[in-house]
Amino acid sequence: MSELSGTRVIGGRAYDFSRQVVVMAIVNRTPDSFHDRGRTFALEKATEAVRAAAADGADWIDIGGVPFAPGPEVTAAEELDRVLPVVEAARGLAVVSVDTFRPEVAAEVIRAGAGVVNDTSGLRDPAMADVVAGTGAQLVICHSLAAPRTEYPSPRYDDVTAEVGAFLREKVELALSRGVRPDQIIIDPGHDLNKNTHHSLELTRRLDEIAAIGYPMLAALSNKDFIGETLDRPQQERLAGTLATVVFSIMRGARIMRVHDVRANCDAIRMTEAMLGWREPAYTRHNM
């Protein structure tokens, strides 16, 4: 049976992914994240961003202490120093997610109240599954090829969608074999992670094939380079392209949208839900 059917309780909140889309806001407490470039690295700025995201309609808030992209070493202790205070600030405002590839960090943030562990390394360390198994947390399994913080120039695929799908199926089976429940698993095809623009466009066109794996699918495509390269837009001018890609991805089966510009994305997502018949209008007066 597909894990899209029925209701999941995540961070104390109920979600029906057969007819509901989650808005996941991004708050990176890093000096070198690809989009905000350290704008929310200071703790005060990060907590302000958490409050603003919740006020703008975010369902989940994804907190990162170490980018996936190449860069200097950040120890597990440093990562925890960055993310734990933000987890504390976000608790009670939204479901808390933490973007980490380290099992020891995942264990601590789950204890601190995180409802989601977002592993962009795709269970490169299988101990991540052991940490999540037996808890109430969700595990996002993301496709990537390189180890976190390392270069992987000019990736090659014979069929990017088929290969991403095979990777995710294999990693889902690994998670299940280590005690993670089916209703804890979320999959992410990993737009732009060790993929060029042609790969990410092809993957987006065929997202329904990834959704057919049968688990809720996260799409992390906000302001990414494949949008910028397609439209010839710099980093800070990709909102319109992001909104188009978000709506298209929902129509192809994505159910969790990881985004930067929460209010605009929330409007696009809620409008899409309404047109699909999944959400009632906030009010009706016109021609009533």
C-alpha positions as CSV (number, residue, x, y, z in Angstrom):
1,M,0.0,0.0,0.0
2,S,1.3,3.5,-0.8
3,E,2.5,5.5,2.2
4,L,0.7,8.5,0.7
5,S,-2.6,7.0,1.9
6,G,-3.8,7.7,5.4
7,T,-2.7,10.3,7.9
8,R,0.8,10.8,9.4
9,V,1.3,12.5,12.7
10,I,4.5,14.5,12.5
11,G,5.7,16.8,15.2
12,G,2.3,16.4,16.9
13,R,0.4,17.6,13.7
14,A,-1.6,15.4,11.3
15,Y,-0.9,15.4,7.5
16,D,-2.7,13.7,4.7
17,F,-0.2,13.7,1.8
18,S,-2.8,12.4,-0.6
19,R,-4.4,15.9,-0.6
20,Q,-2.1,18.2,1.3
21,V,1.1,20.0,0.6
22,V,3.6,21.0,3.3
23,V,5.4,24.4,3.1
24,M,8.9,23.8,4.5
25,A,10.8,27.0,5.2
26,I,14.6,27.1,5.1
27,V,16.6,28.7,8.0
28,N,20.3,28.2,7.6
29,R,22.6,29.0,10.5
30,T,25.6,28.9,8.3
31,P,28.0,31.6,6.9
32,D,28.2,29.9,3.5
33,S,24.8,28.7,2.4
34,F,24.2,29.0,-1.3
35,H,21.2,31.4,-1.3
36,D,21.3,33.5,1.9
37,R,25.1,33.7,2.2
38,G,25.1,33.9,5.9
39,R,22.1,36.3,6.4
40,T,20.8,34.1,9.2
41,F,24.1,32.9,10.6
42,A,23.8,35.1,13.7
43,L,21.5,33.4,16.3
44,E,19.3,36.5,16.6
45,K,18.9,36.6,12.8
46,A,18.1,32.9,12.7
47,T,15.4,33.1,15.4
48,E,13.9,36.2,13.7
49,A,13.8,34.2,10.5
50,V,12.0,31.3,12.3
51,R,9.4,33.6,13.7
52,A,8.9,35.3,10.3
53,A,8.6,32.0,8.5
54,A,5.9,30.7,10.9
55,A,4.0,34.0,10.6
56,D,4.1,33.7,6.8
57,G,2.5,30.3,6.9
58,A,5.3,27.7,7.0
59,D,4.2,24.3,8.2
60,W,7.7,23.0,8.8
61,I,11.0,24.9,9.4
62,D,14.2,23.2,8.2
63,I,17.2,24.3,10.2
64,G,20.7,23.7,8.8
65,G,24.1,24.1,10.4
66,V,26.3,22.7,7.6
67,P,25.7,23.1,3.9
68,F,25.9,20.1,1.6
69,A,28.2,22.0,-0.8
70,P,32.0,21.9,-0.6
71,G,33.5,24.0,2.2
72,P,35.5,24.0,5.4
73,E,35.1,21.3,8.0
74,V,32.4,21.9,10.7
75,T,32.6,19.6,13.6
76,A,29.6,17.8,15.1
77,A,29.9,19.9,18.2
78,E,30.0,23.1,16.2
79,E,26.9,22.0,14.2
80,L,25.0,21.3,17.4
81,D,26.0,24.7,18.8
82,R,24.5,26.2,15.7
83,V,21.3,24.3,15.4
84,L,20.1,23.5,18.9
85,P,19.2,27.0,19.9
86,V,17.2,27.4,16.7
87,V,15.4,24.2,17.3
88,E,14.4,25.5,20.7
89,A,13.2,28.8,19.0
90,A,11.1,26.9,16.4
91,R,9.4,24.4,18.7
92,G,5.8,25.2,19.1
93,L,5.7,27.5,16.1
94,A,6.0,24.8,13.4
95,V,7.2,21.2,12.9
96,V,11.0,21.3,13.3
97,S,13.2,19.7,10.7
98,V,17.0,19.6,10.9
99,D,19.2,19.2,7.8
100,T,22.1,17.0,8.9
101,F,24.1,14.0,7.6
102,R,25.5,13.1,11.0
103,P,23.7,10.5,13.1
104,E,25.0,12.0,16.4
105,V,23.5,15.4,15.5
106,A,20.3,13.7,14.5
107,A,20.0,11.9,17.9
108,E,20.5,15.2,19.8
109,V,18.0,17.2,17.7
110,I,15.3,14.5,18.0
111,R,15.8,14.6,21.8
112,A,15.4,18.4,21.6
113,G,12.1,18.1,19.8
114,A,12.8,17.9,16.0
115,G,10.1,16.0,14.2
116,V,12.1,15.5,10.9
117,V,15.7,14.6,10.1
118,N,16.6,15.8,6.6
119,D,19.6,13.7,5.4
120,T,20.9,15.1,2.1
121,S,23.6,12.5,2.1
122,G,21.1,9.7,1.4
123,L,22.0,7.5,4.3
124,R,25.7,7.6,3.4
125,D,26.1,6.6,7.1
126,P,23.5,3.9,7.7
127,A,23.7,4.6,11.4
128,M,21.3,7.5,10.6
129,A,18.6,5.0,10.1
130,D,19.4,3.4,13.5
131,V,19.0,6.8,15.2
132,V,15.6,7.5,13.6
133,A,14.2,3.9,14.1
134,G,12.0,3.6,17.2
135,T,11.4,7.4,17.4
136,G,8.5,9.5,16.3
137,A,10.7,11.4,13.8
138,Q,10.5,11.4,10.0
139,L,13.6,10.6,7.9
140,V,14.1,12.4,4.6
141,I,16.2,10.2,2.3
142,C,17.7,12.4,-0.4
143,H,19.6,11.4,-3.6
144,S,23.2,12.6,-3.9
145,L,26.4,11.0,-5.1
146,A,29.2,12.9,-3.4
147,A,30.0,12.8,0.3
148,P,28.9,16.1,1.9
149,R,31.2,19.0,1.6
150,T,33.1,17.4,-1.3
151,E,33.4,18.2,-5.0
152,Y,31.8,16.0,-7.6
153,P,32.4,17.7,-11.0
154,S,30.5,16.8,-14.2
155,P,28.2,14.1,-13.0
156,R,27.0,11.6,-15.6
157,Y,23.8,9.6,-15.9
158,D,22.5,7.3,-18.6
159,D,18.9,8.0,-17.3
160,V,18.9,10.4,-14.4
161,T,15.3,9.7,-13.3
162,A,15.7,5.9,-13.4
163,E,19.0,6.1,-11.6
164,V,17.7,8.4,-8.9
165,G,14.7,6.2,-8.5
166,A,16.8,3.1,-8.1
167,F,19.0,4.8,-5.5
168,L,16.0,5.9,-3.5
169,R,14.4,2.5,-3.6
170,E,17.7,0.9,-2.4
171,K,18.1,3.4,0.5
172,V,14.4,3.0,1.5
173,E,15.1,-0.8,1.8
174,L,18.2,-0.1,3.8
175,A,16.2,2.1,6.2
176,L,13.4,-0.4,6.6
177,S,16.0,-3.2,7.2
178,R,17.3,-1.2,10.1
179,G,14.0,-0.7,11.8
180,V,12.7,2.6,10.3
181,R,8.9,2.3,9.8
182,P,7.4,2.9,6.4
183,D,5.4,5.8,7.8
184,Q,8.6,7.5,8.9
185,I,10.1,7.7,5.4
186,I,10.1,10.7,3.0
187,I,12.0,10.7,-0.3
188,D,13.8,13.6,-2.1
189,P,15.3,13.3,-5.6
190,G,17.9,16.0,-4.8
191,H,17.5,18.7,-7.4
192,D,21.0,20.1,-8.4
193,L,22.8,17.8,-5.9
194,N,25.5,16.3,-8.1
195,K,23.2,17.1,-11.1
196,N,23.5,19.7,-13.9
197,T,20.7,21.8,-15.2
198,H,19.7,19.3,-17.9
199,H,19.5,16.6,-15.2
200,S,17.3,18.7,-12.9
201,L,15.0,19.7,-15.6
202,E,14.6,16.1,-16.8
203,L,14.1,14.9,-13.2
204,T,11.4,17.6,-12.7
205,R,9.6,16.6,-15.9
206,R,9.5,13.0,-14.7
207,L,8.8,13.5,-10.9
208,D,5.7,11.4,-11.2
209,E,8.1,8.4,-11.6
210,I,9.8,9.2,-8.3
211,A,6.4,9.8,-6.6
212,A,5.4,6.3,-7.8
213,I,8.0,4.8,-5.3
214,G,5.1,5.3,-2.9
215,Y,6.4,7.6,-0.2
216,P,5.8,11.4,0.4
217,M,8.1,13.3,-1.9
218,L,10.0,16.4,-0.9
219,A,11.2,18.8,-3.6
220,A,14.0,21.2,-2.6
221,L,14.2,23.4,-5.7
222,S,13.9,27.0,-4.4
223,N,16.1,29.5,-6.2
224,K,18.4,26.7,-7.4
225,D,20.9,27.0,-10.2
226,F,18.9,25.0,-12.7
227,I,16.2,27.7,-12.5
228,G,18.8,30.5,-12.7
229,E,20.6,28.9,-15.7
230,T,17.3,28.1,-17.5
231,L,16.0,31.7,-17.1
232,D,19.4,33.6,-17.1
233,R,18.5,35.0,-13.6
234,P,21.0,35.7,-10.8
235,Q,20.5,34.2,-7.3
236,Q,18.2,36.9,-6.0
237,E,15.9,37.0,-9.1
238,R,14.6,33.5,-9.2
239,L,11.3,33.7,-7.3
240,A,9.0,33.6,-10.4
241,G,10.9,30.6,-11.8
242,T,10.7,29.0,-8.4
243,L,7.0,29.5,-8.1
244,A,6.4,27.9,-11.6
245,T,8.6,25.0,-10.6
246,V,6.9,24.5,-7.3
247,V,3.4,24.3,-8.9
248,F,4.6,22.0,-11.7
249,S,6.2,19.7,-9.1
250,I,3.0,19.5,-7.0
251,M,1.2,18.4,-10.2
252,R,3.9,15.7,-10.6
253,G,3.4,14.4,-7.1
254,A,5.6,16.5,-4.7
255,R,4.0,17.0,-1.3
256,I,6.7,18.8,0.7
257,M,8.1,22.0,-0.8
258,R,11.3,23.3,0.7
259,V,11.4,27.1,0.0
260,H,13.1,30.4,0.9
261,D,10.4,33.0,0.2
262,V,7.7,31.6,2.4
263,R,4.8,34.0,1.8
264,A,4.9,33.9,-2.0
265,N,5.4,30.1,-2.1
266,C,2.7,29.6,0.5
267,D,0.2,31.5,-1.7
268,A,1.2,29.5,-4.8
269,I,0.9,26.2,-3.0
270,R,-2.4,27.0,-1.2
271,M,-3.9,28.2,-4.5
272,T,-2.8,25.0,-6.2
273,E,-4.4,22.9,-3.4
274,A,-7.7,24.9,-3.9
275,M,-7.7,24.4,-7.7
276,L,-7.1,20.6,-7.1
277,G,-10.1,20.6,-4.8
278,W,-8.1,19.9,-1.7
279,R,-8.6,23.2,0.1
280,E,-11.6,25.5,0.7
281,P,-11.2,29.3,0.0
282,A,-10.4,31.4,3.0
283,Y,-13.7,33.2,2.4
284,T,-16.3,33.7,-0.4
285,R,-18.1,37.0,-1.2
286,H,-17.8,37.4,-4.9
287,N,-21.1,36.8,-6.6
288,M,-22.5,35.1,-3.6
